[in-house]
Amino acid sequence: MIIIGEKINGSIPKTATAIAEKNETFIRNLAKKQSAARASYIDVCASVSPEKELETIKWLVDLVQAESEVPISLDSPNANIFKDAIKFCKKPGLINSVSMEGDKIDQVFPVIAETGWNCVALLCDNSGIPQSAAQRVLIFKEILKKAESHKIDPSRLFIDPVVEMLCTSEDGIATVTETIREVKKICPPVHITSGASNISYNLPMRKFINRAFIILCMSAGMDSAIIDPANEDMLALIFATEALLGKDEMCMEYIGAYRDGLFGEVKA
């Protein structure tokens, strides 16, 4: 499972306060904690006004890279920011994100085409979020065409099927899981990712919804998630699900993660 650590995000109140107050210790500790939990990427999202975003991203990236060698996931709704922000990173990471909305892909794909950068692509366009899996798959095919035109291998794409609130959904996550299965059927090398918390907005005891969501999406083919990697309960469920799906030979990854203290209390 490719884990994208979610905690350095200005949309999280405590992190927003740390960013506003330029609290370096807070940001450094988040980077160290997520790195120790073996995040595959550490997401960096400023969530500040446009005129302050680039300088804030640089400040955050510099702090993260001072504490960790884990690749950065540059996270912004502003596709224009990425061409400058990637210069702050010591190694290729992940762009989060593009979509078929406007010219986002046309701004980003040419910039990363001949680099080692990977990219999250959301299955939405100028019409918004499609209500059916079939419509989302059509957008995926358009994204594939764009990637092919820039010679970007599909394995560099992290497809986000787009998750909406469960409390307003008419079919639970059936559209999401159908989309995941169809995307993987069409192009097995692509990765599937999603935030785990979007699904549970406005519901009580959100952690249970989030965990069930991850398990069901993994069963459909999702192989990446934007989560708190230091959440031991979530991490344990991910390792357990991989083992149950036959993706962990002899349960060695599960056993190794337990022995390394990533979850559970190791008995003496």
C-alpha positions as CSV (number, residue, x, y, z in Angstrom):
1,M,0.0,0.0,0.0
2,I,1.3,3.4,-1.0
3,I,0.7,5.7,2.0
4,I,0.5,9.4,1.5
5,G,0.9,11.1,4.8
6,E,-1.9,13.7,5.2
7,K,-1.0,15.7,8.3
8,I,0.9,18.7,6.9
9,N,-2.2,20.3,5.4
10,G,-3.4,23.8,6.2
11,S,-7.0,22.7,6.1
12,I,-6.4,20.9,9.4
13,P,-6.9,23.5,12.2
14,K,-3.9,22.7,14.3
15,T,-1.6,22.7,11.2
16,A,-3.2,25.9,9.9
17,T,-2.3,27.6,13.2
18,A,1.2,26.3,13.0
19,I,1.6,27.6,9.5
20,A,0.1,31.0,10.4
21,E,2.5,31.2,13.4
22,K,5.5,29.8,11.5
23,N,5.8,27.1,14.2
24,E,8.8,25.2,12.8
25,T,8.9,22.7,15.6
26,F,5.3,21.6,15.0
27,I,5.8,21.0,11.3
28,R,9.1,19.2,11.8
29,N,7.5,16.9,14.3
30,L,4.8,16.0,11.9
31,A,7.4,15.2,9.2
32,K,9.4,13.1,11.6
33,K,6.3,11.2,12.9
34,Q,5.0,10.4,9.4
35,S,8.5,9.4,8.2
36,A,8.9,7.1,11.1
37,A,5.6,5.5,10.3
38,R,7.0,4.7,6.8
39,A,4.8,7.0,4.7
40,S,5.6,6.6,1.0
41,Y,5.1,10.3,0.5
42,I,4.6,13.3,2.8
43,D,1.8,15.6,1.6
44,V,2.4,19.3,1.8
45,C,-0.6,21.5,1.4
46,A,-0.4,25.2,2.4
47,S,-4.1,26.1,2.2
48,V,-3.3,29.8,2.3
49,S,-4.2,32.8,0.1
50,P,-2.8,32.5,-3.5
51,E,-0.3,35.3,-3.0
52,K,1.3,33.5,0.0
53,E,1.0,29.9,-1.3
54,L,4.3,29.5,-3.1
55,E,6.4,31.0,-0.3
56,T,4.5,28.9,2.3
57,I,5.0,25.7,0.3
58,K,8.7,26.4,0.2
59,W,8.8,27.0,3.9
60,L,7.0,23.7,4.5
61,V,9.0,21.7,2.0
62,D,12.3,22.9,3.5
63,L,11.2,21.9,7.0
64,V,10.0,18.5,5.9
65,Q,13.2,17.8,3.9
66,A,15.3,18.8,6.9
67,E,13.7,16.0,8.9
68,S,13.0,13.3,6.3
69,E,14.1,11.8,3.1
70,V,10.6,10.7,2.2
71,P,9.5,12.2,-1.2
72,I,7.1,15.2,-1.1
73,S,3.6,15.2,-2.3
74,L,2.9,18.8,-3.5
75,D,-0.8,19.4,-2.9
76,S,-2.6,22.4,-4.3
77,P,-5.8,23.2,-6.3
78,N,-3.7,25.7,-8.3
79,A,-2.0,23.8,-11.2
80,N,0.1,26.9,-11.9
81,I,2.0,26.5,-8.6
82,F,3.6,23.1,-9.4
83,K,6.1,24.2,-12.1
84,D,7.8,26.4,-9.5
85,A,7.1,24.3,-6.4
86,I,8.9,21.2,-7.8
87,K,12.1,23.2,-7.8
88,F,12.1,23.2,-4.0
89,C,12.2,19.4,-3.8
90,K,15.4,17.4,-3.6
91,K,13.9,14.4,-5.4
92,P,10.9,13.6,-7.5
93,G,7.7,13.1,-5.7
94,L,4.0,13.3,-6.3
95,I,1.8,16.1,-7.8
96,N,-1.6,16.3,-6.1
97,S,-3.4,17.0,-8.3
98,V,-4.8,17.5,-11.8
99,S,-8.1,16.7,-13.5
100,M,-9.8,17.3,-16.8
101,E,-11.1,20.6,-15.4
102,G,-9.9,23.6,-17.4
103,D,-6.3,23.3,-18.5
104,K,-4.9,21.7,-15.4
105,I,-3.4,18.7,-17.1
106,D,-2.1,20.8,-19.9
107,Q,-0.2,22.9,-17.4
108,V,1.3,20.0,-15.4
109,F,1.9,17.1,-17.8
110,P,4.4,18.9,-20.0
111,V,6.3,20.0,-16.8
112,I,6.7,16.5,-15.4
113,A,6.8,14.5,-18.6
114,E,10.6,14.0,-18.6
115,T,11.0,13.9,-14.9
116,G,10.5,11.2,-12.2
117,W,7.4,13.0,-10.8
118,N,4.2,11.0,-10.4
119,C,0.8,12.6,-10.5
120,V,-2.7,12.3,-8.9
121,A,-5.5,12.7,-11.4
122,L,-9.1,13.2,-10.3
123,L,-11.9,11.8,-12.3
124,C,-13.8,15.1,-12.8
125,D,-14.0,17.7,-15.5
126,N,-15.6,21.1,-16.3
127,S,-19.1,19.5,-15.7
128,G,-18.1,18.6,-12.1
129,I,-18.1,15.2,-10.5
130,P,-19.9,12.6,-12.7
131,Q,-22.6,10.7,-11.0
132,S,-22.0,7.4,-12.7
133,A,-19.0,5.1,-12.9
134,A,-19.3,5.0,-16.7
135,Q,-18.9,8.7,-16.9
136,R,-15.8,8.7,-14.6
137,V,-14.3,5.9,-16.7
138,L,-14.7,8.1,-19.8
139,I,-12.7,10.9,-18.0
140,F,-10.1,8.3,-17.1
141,K,-9.7,7.4,-20.7
142,E,-9.2,11.1,-21.6
143,I,-6.5,11.4,-18.9
144,L,-4.8,8.3,-20.3
145,K,-4.7,9.9,-23.8
146,K,-3.2,13.0,-22.3
147,A,-0.6,11.0,-20.5
148,E,0.3,9.0,-23.6
149,S,0.7,12.2,-25.7
150,H,3.4,13.3,-23.2
151,K,4.9,9.8,-22.9
152,I,4.0,9.6,-19.3
153,D,3.8,5.9,-18.3
154,P,0.5,4.9,-16.7
155,S,2.4,3.6,-13.7
156,R,3.1,7.2,-12.8
157,L,-0.6,8.0,-12.5
158,F,-2.5,7.9,-9.2
159,I,-6.2,7.9,-10.1
160,D,-8.6,9.4,-7.6
161,P,-12.1,8.1,-8.3
162,V,-13.5,11.1,-6.4
163,V,-15.2,10.3,-3.1
164,E,-18.3,12.3,-1.9
165,M,-19.9,12.3,1.5
166,L,-21.6,9.0,2.4
167,C,-24.5,10.9,4.1
168,T,-25.6,12.4,0.8
169,S,-24.8,9.3,-1.4
170,E,-27.7,7.3,-3.0
171,D,-25.6,4.2,-3.5
172,G,-23.0,4.2,-0.7
173,I,-19.7,3.8,-2.4
174,A,-20.9,1.5,-5.2
175,T,-20.0,4.1,-7.8
176,V,-16.5,4.5,-6.4
177,T,-15.8,0.8,-6.2
178,E,-17.2,0.1,-9.7
179,T,-15.0,2.9,-11.0
180,I,-11.9,1.5,-9.3
181,R,-12.6,-2.0,-10.8
182,E,-13.1,-0.6,-14.3
183,V,-10.1,1.6,-14.2
184,K,-7.9,-1.3,-13.1
185,K,-9.4,-3.5,-15.7
186,I,-8.6,-1.0,-18.5
187,C,-5.1,-0.2,-17.3
188,P,-3.7,-2.4,-14.5
189,P,-0.4,-0.4,-14.1
190,V,-2.2,2.8,-12.8
191,H,-2.4,3.3,-9.1
192,I,-5.7,4.2,-7.3
193,T,-5.7,6.6,-4.4
194,S,-8.1,8.5,-2.3
195,G,-8.4,10.4,1.0
196,A,-9.9,8.3,3.7
197,S,-11.7,11.0,5.5
198,N,-13.8,12.5,2.7
199,I,-16.4,9.8,2.9
200,S,-17.4,10.4,6.6
201,Y,-18.0,14.2,6.7
202,N,-21.0,15.1,8.9
203,L,-21.2,11.6,10.5
204,P,-20.6,10.6,14.1
205,M,-17.6,8.3,14.9
206,R,-16.1,9.0,11.6
207,K,-13.1,6.7,12.2
208,F,-15.3,3.6,11.7
209,I,-16.6,4.8,8.4
210,N,-13.1,5.7,7.2
211,R,-11.7,2.3,8.1
212,A,-14.6,0.4,6.4
213,F,-14.2,2.5,3.4
214,I,-10.5,1.7,3.0
215,I,-11.1,-2.0,3.3
216,L,-13.9,-2.0,0.7
217,C,-11.8,0.1,-1.7
218,M,-8.7,-2.1,-1.3
219,S,-10.9,-5.1,-2.1
220,A,-11.9,-3.3,-5.3
221,G,-8.3,-2.6,-6.3
222,M,-7.2,0.6,-4.5
223,D,-3.5,0.5,-3.7
224,S,-2.8,3.9,-2.2
225,A,-4.4,6.1,0.4
226,I,-4.0,9.6,1.8
227,I,-4.1,9.0,5.6
228,D,-2.4,9.6,8.8
229,P,0.4,6.9,8.7
230,A,0.8,7.2,12.4
231,N,-2.7,6.0,13.0
232,E,-1.9,2.5,14.2
233,D,-5.5,1.2,14.0
234,M,-5.8,2.2,10.3
235,L,-2.4,0.9,9.5
236,A,-3.1,-2.4,11.1
237,L,-6.3,-2.8,9.0
238,I,-4.4,-1.9,5.8
239,F,-1.7,-4.6,6.5
240,A,-4.4,-7.1,7.5
241,T,-6.5,-6.4,4.4
242,E,-3.5,-6.9,2.1
243,A,-2.8,-10.2,3.7
244,L,-6.5,-11.3,3.4
245,L,-6.4,-10.3,-0.3
246,G,-3.5,-12.5,-1.0
247,K,-1.1,-9.6,-1.5
248,D,1.2,-10.4,1.4
249,E,3.0,-13.7,0.9
250,M,3.0,-15.8,4.1
251,C,1.8,-12.6,5.9
252,M,5.4,-11.5,6.1
253,E,4.6,-7.8,5.7
254,Y,1.9,-7.9,8.4
255,I,4.2,-9.8,10.8
256,G,7.1,-7.4,10.0
257,A,5.1,-4.3,10.6
258,Y,3.9,-5.6,13.9
259,R,7.4,-6.6,15.0
260,D,8.6,-3.1,14.0
261,G,6.1,-1.5,16.2
262,L,4.0,0.1,13.5
263,F,0.9,-1.2,15.2
264,G,0.0,-3.1,18.3
265,E,2.1,-3.7,21.4
266,V,4.9,-6.2,20.8
267,K,5.0,-8.8,23.6
268,A,8.3,-9.2,25.3
